[in-house]
Amino acid sequence: MTRRQVAPEHWRPEQKLKRLHTKIAFDSERIYFRFRWTQPNPGGWLHDMLVYRDGKWTQFANPSPWVGEGDTPEHTGFYEDRVSFLLDDGSVKGFEEFGGWLTVHTGMRSMPSEVPEAAVRSHDHFGADGLDKTDIRKFIPQACTGDWWENDWRTVRSEAELEELKQNGVFLDLPMWRAHRSNPKGYGTDHHVLDYRHGDQGRNTYTTQEWDPEDGPEYMWDPDVVDGGALDYHEIREGNFPDQQDGTYALEMEDAVPFDPDVAEREGAMIPRRPLREPYGSAADWRGTGVWNDGEWIVEMWRDLQTDHPTDTKQLERGETYTWTPAVHHGAGKRWHWVAYPYKLGLGIEPDYTGEQHAHGTTELIAEEFTGDEPNWDEISTYTVPLVFPGVMDWTALTSDHSRAEAIRNAEITMWELYEKDPASFLE
């Protein structure tokens, strides 16, 4: 049955508040995170599929079948579940107070003010002669000229100035665990935010195969791995998902063969658009593994405290304090996620954070030191971090239209104080 389409900017999750149960541990070499959160909808390990339907290949990227408000939208996609966080060592002014809201601006993709592709393509820095992008994504205001809080994407600093900021650590670390695009390889993906949300140096866990509605994709599964070279969309749409732990649902390059329409071109044939590969370099700093079971994700992520790439990864040390803010993503891309206010994270020490007075729980987290080969999670404290759906509130509005804009510009107030008591009050 065909149902009405709902524009992405109008999608709203039924659940406005999530709770992310978090444990953090470290030893002399590595830091470890363990995340647990409820997600009753199965199939969050499937992502961005090419489906043969009505005589042509179609990209099914979003929304997932459980995304929508009111009347369910026509199903047009699969989008993986993810957990991510922003991390800073004090180098980015305003992040301690405002967390992820510092990175969201007028003109970004998926915002009502989204910059048209033509305007991005014609820009000296973001366009074809620069980064070669088609949209504007997360950035920090320090990447733009003017006062520290000013954030017009059209006034981005020169390449030389941006490189100097990177050398001085003025960027945000952004690792992410992806249920489809990284978990089968045992890794996360690693990014950093300055003028854009950049991938770290090296190669991440996935690539993108070319495809054409008439000719189909470049690759399919080896029929010895998946019968007929493709999954069956109709089976999966009925809820018969490949097992997340033992089934085949990700197309790994070692299992891929050139697409053969005589084998895999049939109604409902489904092949991932994003084949997986072995990562390397700074992009492969984070290892990760996650399991969905009975409506709940449990994800572990870990990396070395010190890495070989300090210009895109925050270096960590025992006895130091960092600002940390996590997010959980579900069922769609872009702003379809739940985010936390900023927290202070101490490695083996108790941090001090001025935002604590309006939190129901602590805003000061301690990564606990352990001995042995890996953390004994039963002995590590659990922090329950509330996450809210952020809507379309952005840094531009906070620093210009908000009733406390002057205090925000002076970094004299935190997100906790702006909305007081419980993060859920942000939604009122």
C-alpha positions in Angstrom: 0.0 0.0 0.0 1.4 3.4 -0.9 1.3 5.9 1.9 1.9 9.6 1.9 5.5 10.9 1.7 6.8 12.9 4.6 9.6 15.4 3.9 12.7 14.7 6.0 12.7 18.1 7.8 9.2 17.1 9.2 10.2 13.7 10.6 9.9 13.6 14.3 10.6 10.5 16.5 7.9 9.3 18.8 10.4 9.1 21.6 11.6 12.5 22.5 14.1 11.4 25.3 16.5 8.5 25.4 18.8 7.3 28.1 22.3 6.2 27.3 23.8 4.0 30.0 27.6 4.5 29.8 30.6 3.0 31.4 34.1 4.4 30.8 37.5 2.8 31.6 41.1 3.2 30.7 44.6 1.7 31.4 48.0 2.8 30.5 47.5 2.4 26.8 43.8 2.6 25.9 40.4 4.1 26.7 37.2 2.0 26.5 33.5 3.0 26.3 30.5 0.7 26.8 27.1 2.0 25.7 23.7 0.5 26.3 20.4 1.9 25.1 17.0 0.6 24.2 15.9 0.5 20.6 12.9 -1.7 20.1 12.9 -1.6 16.3 14.9 -4.4 14.7 16.8 -4.2 11.5 19.0 -1.2 12.5 22.0 -3.0 11.1 20.8 -2.6 7.5 21.8 0.4 5.5 21.4 2.1 2.1 20.3 -0.6 -0.3 19.9 -0.8 -4.0 16.6 -2.6 -4.8 15.4 -3.8 -8.2 11.7 -2.8 -8.4 9.4 -2.3 -11.3 12.1 -2.9 -13.9 14.8 -0.6 -12.5 17.3 -0.2 -9.7 16.3 2.2 -6.9 18.3 3.5 -3.9 16.5 2.8 -0.6 18.4 5.0 1.9 15.7 6.6 4.1 13.4 6.7 5.8 13.5 3.3 7.4 10.2 1.5 7.9 9.8 2.6 11.5 10.5 6.3 10.8 7.6 8.7 10.5 4.9 10.8 12.3 1.2 10.2 12.0 0.6 8.3 8.8 3.6 6.0 8.1 5.5 7.2 5.0 6.0 5.0 2.1 9.0 2.8 2.8 11.9 4.1 0.7 14.9 3.1 2.7 17.2 1.4 5.3 19.4 3.4 7.6 21.7 1.9 10.2 21.7 2.6 14.0 24.8 4.5 15.3 26.3 5.9 18.4 28.8 8.8 18.3 30.3 11.5 20.5 32.1 14.8 20.3 35.3 15.2 22.4 37.5 18.2 23.2 40.5 18.9 25.4 39.6 22.6 26.0 40.9 24.0 22.8 37.5 24.9 21.3 35.9 27.9 23.0 32.2 27.4 23.8 32.2 23.6 23.5 32.4 23.2 27.3 29.3 25.3 27.7 27.2 24.4 24.6 28.4 21.0 23.3 27.1 19.9 19.9 24.9 23.0 19.5 28.2 24.8 18.8 28.5 22.8 15.5 25.0 23.4 14.1 24.4 26.5 12.0 22.2 28.2 9.5 22.7 26.7 6.1 23.5 23.2 7.1 22.0 20.2 5.3 18.7 19.0 6.7 18.0 22.4 8.3 15.1 24.5 7.0 17.8 27.0 5.9 19.8 24.4 4.0 22.1 26.0 1.4 21.3 25.0 -2.2 23.8 22.7 -3.8 24.5 25.3 -6.5 25.6 27.8 -3.9 27.9 25.3 -2.2 29.4 24.3 -5.5 30.2 27.9 -6.4 31.9 28.7 -3.1 35.7 29.0 -3.3 36.3 26.8 -0.2 33.5 24.3 -0.3 32.9 24.0 -4.0 34.6 22.3 -6.9 37.8 24.2 -6.6 38.1 23.5 -2.9 36.7 20.7 -0.8 34.4 19.6 -3.7 31.3 19.3 -1.5 27.6 19.6 -2.3 26.4 20.6 1.1 27.4 22.3 4.4 27.8 20.0 7.4 28.9 20.5 11.0 31.6 23.2 11.6 32.8 25.2 14.6 32.4 29.0 14.5 36.1 29.4 15.0 36.5 28.2 11.4 34.8 31.5 10.3 36.2 35.0 10.5 34.9 37.6 13.0 34.3 37.2 16.8 34.7 33.6 18.2 31.0 33.0 18.0 30.3 34.3 14.5 29.4 31.5 12.1 28.6 32.5 8.6 29.7 29.6 6.4 30.4 32.0 3.6 33.2 33.7 5.6 35.3 30.5 6.2 38.9 31.2 7.0 41.8 30.6 4.5 43.4 27.2 4.1 46.5 28.5 6.0 44.4 29.7 8.9 42.5 26.5 9.1 45.7 24.5 9.1 47.1 26.6 11.9 43.9 25.9 13.9 44.3 22.2 13.4 48.0 22.3 14.4 46.9 24.1 17.6 44.2 21.5 18.3 41.2 23.7 17.6 38.9 21.0 16.3 36.5 18.5 17.7 37.1 14.8 17.7 34.0 12.8 16.4 34.3 9.0 16.4 31.3 7.0 15.5 30.2 3.3 15.6 28.0 2.3 12.7 25.9 -0.9 12.9 26.3 -1.6 9.2 29.2 0.4 7.8 31.7 -0.4 10.5 30.5 -3.1 13.0 31.1 -6.1 10.7 34.7 -5.0 10.4 35.2 -4.6 14.1 35.9 -0.9 13.9 34.3 2.5 14.3 34.8 5.4 11.9 36.7 8.5 12.9 36.0 12.1 12.0 36.9 15.6 13.2 35.0 18.9 13.0 36.6 22.2 12.0 35.3 23.9 8.8 33.4 20.6 7.9 32.9 17.2 9.3 36.0 15.6 7.8 37.0 12.0 7.8 40.3 11.4 9.5 43.5 10.6 7.5 43.7 7.1 5.9 40.7 5.0 4.9 37.5 4.2 6.7 35.5 0.9 6.7 33.3 1.5 3.7 33.2 2.7 0.1 30.5 3.5 -2.4 29.8 1.5 -5.5 28.7 3.1 -8.7 25.2 2.2 -9.9 22.7 3.0 -12.6 18.9 2.5 -12.6 19.1 0.6 -15.9 22.5 -1.2 -15.6 22.4 -1.8 -11.9 25.3 -1.8 -9.4 29.0 -2.5 -9.9 29.0 -5.5 -7.5 26.8 -8.2 -6.0 27.5 -11.0 -3.6 29.4 -14.0 -4.8 26.5 -16.5 -5.3 28.5 -19.0 -3.1 28.1 -16.5 -0.3 24.5 -15.3 -0.9 22.3 -17.4 -3.1 21.4 -15.5 -6.2 23.9 -12.7 -5.5 21.4 -10.5 -3.6 19.1 -10.4 -0.6 15.3 -10.5 -1.0 13.7 -7.1 -0.2 10.2 -8.5 0.2 11.4 -11.0 2.9 13.1 -8.2 4.8 10.2 -5.8 4.4 8.1 -8.4 6.1 10.5 -8.3 9.0 12.6 -11.4 8.3 15.9 -9.6 8.8 19.3 -11.3 8.4 20.6 -12.2 11.8 22.7 -9.3 13.1 25.3 -11.6 14.5 25.5 -14.6 12.2 23.7 -13.5 9.0 25.1 -11.9 5.8 23.7 -8.4 5.2 26.9 -6.3 4.5 28.7 -6.6 1.2 32.3 -7.1 2.1 34.7 -6.6 -0.8 36.3 -10.0 -0.4 32.8 -11.5 -1.0 31.9 -9.2 -3.9 32.0 -10.1 -7.6 31.0 -8.0 -10.7 27.3 -7.6 -11.0 25.7 -10.1 -13.4 22.1 -9.2 -14.3 21.4 -12.8 -15.4 22.1 -13.8 -11.8 20.9 -11.0 -9.6 18.4 -8.8 -11.6 15.0 -9.9 -10.4 12.1 -8.2 -8.7 13.0 -7.5 -5.0 16.8 -8.2 -5.4 18.6 -6.0 -2.9 22.3 -5.2 -2.7 24.1 -2.7 -0.4 25.3 0.5 -2.0 28.2 0.7 0.5 30.6 -2.2 0.3 32.9 -2.7 3.3 36.7 -2.8 3.3 39.6 -2.9 5.7 40.4 0.5 7.2 43.8 2.0 7.9 45.4 5.1 9.3 43.8 7.6 11.7 40.4 6.7 10.3 40.9 3.2 11.9 41.9 4.4 15.4 38.7 3.3 17.0 37.8 -0.3 17.3 34.2 -1.3 18.1 31.7 -4.0 18.4 28.0 -4.0 19.0 25.1 -6.5 19.5 21.4 -5.8 19.2 19.4 -8.2 21.3 15.7 -8.1 22.5 15.3 -4.4 21.9 18.6 -3.2 23.2 22.0 -2.3 21.8 25.2 -2.9 23.7 28.2 -1.3 22.0 31.8 -1.2 23.0 34.4 1.2 21.5 38.1 1.6 22.3 41.3 3.3 21.1 44.8 4.1 22.1 45.2 7.1 24.4 48.0 8.4 22.2 47.7 8.1 18.4 49.9 8.9 15.4 47.7 11.7 14.2 47.3 14.6 16.7 46.0 17.0 14.0 42.8 15.1 13.7 42.5 13.1 16.9 42.5 14.4 20.5 45.4 12.9 22.5 44.4 11.6 25.9 46.3 11.4 29.2 45.7 10.1 32.6 44.8 12.9 35.1 43.4 15.2 32.4 39.8 16.4 31.9 37.9 16.6 28.6 34.5 17.7 27.4 32.3 14.9 26.0 28.9 14.8 24.5 27.4 11.6 23.0 24.5 11.0 20.5 22.4 8.0 19.4 21.2 7.8 15.8 18.3 5.7 14.5 16.5 5.0 11.3 17.6 7.9 9.2 20.5 10.2 8.5 21.2 13.9 9.2 19.4 15.3 12.2 17.5 12.2 13.1 19.2 11.6 16.4 19.2 12.2 20.1 22.0 14.3 21.7 23.4 15.1 25.1 24.3 18.3 26.8 28.0 18.6 27.5 29.7 16.6 30.2 33.1 16.8 31.8 35.1 13.6 31.6 38.2 13.0 33.9 40.6 10.2 33.2 41.1 8.9 36.7 40.2 12.2 38.3 37.0 13.9 39.3 36.4 16.9 37.0 34.7 20.2 37.9 31.9 21.5 35.7 29.9 24.6 36.3 26.9 23.1 34.4 26.1 20.6 37.1 23.6 22.6 39.1 20.6 21.9 36.8 21.2 18.2 36.1 19.2 15.5 37.7 22.3 13.3 37.6 25.9 14.1 37.6 27.5 16.0 34.7 31.0 15.0 35.9 32.1 11.6 34.7 35.2 9.6 35.7 36.9 7.1 33.5 38.0 4.4 35.9 41.5 2.9 35.7 41.8 -0.9 35.5 44.4 -3.6 35.3 44.4 -6.7 33.2 43.8 -7.3 29.5 40.4 -5.6 29.3 37.9 -3.9 31.6 35.7 -5.9 34.0 32.5 -4.0 33.2 30.8 -5.4 36.3 33.2 -3.4 38.4 32.9 -0.1 36.4 30.4 2.6 37.4 27.4 3.3 35.1 26.4 6.8 34.2 22.9 7.3 32.8 23.1 10.2 30.2 19.8 11.7 29.0 19.6 12.4 25.3 17.1 14.7 23.7 15.9 15.2 20.1 17.4 18.6 19.2 14.9 19.7 16.6 16.2 22.6 14.5 17.6 24.9 17.2 21.0 26.0 15.9 24.0 28.1 17.0 22.9 31.0 14.8 19.6 31.3 16.6 21.2 30.9 20.1 23.6 33.7 19.5 21.3 36.1 17.8 17.6 35.5 18.6 17.8 33.9 22.0 16.7 36.0 25.0 20.1 35.2 26.6 22.2 35.7 23.4 24.6 38.1 25.1 25.4 35.6 27.8 25.8 32.9 25.2 28.2 35.0 23.2 30.3 35.7 26.3 30.2 31.9 27.2 28.8 32.9 30.6 26.1 30.3 30.6 25.8 26.6 29.7 23.1 24.5 28.0 22.2 23.1 31.4 21.4 26.7 32.6 19.7 27.7 29.5 17.0 25.1 29.8 17.3 24.2 33.5 16.8 21.1 35.5 16.1 18.3 33.0 17.3 18.2 29.4 13.8 17.2 28.4 12.7 20.7 29.2 14.5 21.7 25.9 11.5 20.3 24.1 8.8 22.3 26.0 
